[in-house]
Amino acid sequence: MRFQKLFADELGESHWLEVEVNLEEHVFAPPAQNVEISEPEPAKQMMFLRLRAGWDEPVHPTPVRQKLICLSGAVRVTASDGSARDIVRGDVWHMEDRHGKGHHTRVTSDEDFEAVIVQFD
């Protein structure tokens, strides 16, 4: 299991990094069988997001450290270093580019982009 992490370096340039999620077998919901699960991350809040088809935003940094889980649709996110990722259904995007040049996001699907956002700060 992996997610795409977008972060800003010390000069404010944003970059992508693919992160592997470490899963270990644990008892999670007894008496159910053991499951493979990651370490928990404390979260502050969760919300749903919809970006309408055709939506195209100005470049900006993320306001807080957060993860976006795509439910439907697709967006293309371009880091300030020029590298881009397409985020589609089932993808997880971790945003940490809280300072610097930020990123550009636009909806590339004909359908609306819908996601869950989990904020950590």
Buried (B, 14 or more C-beta within 10 A) or exposed (E): EEBBBBBBEEEEBBBBEEEEEEEEEEEEEEEEEEEEBEEEEEEEEEEEEEBEEEBEEEEEBBEEBBBBBBBBBBBBBBBBEEEEBEBBBEBBBBBBBBEBBBBBBBBBBEEBBBBBBBBBE
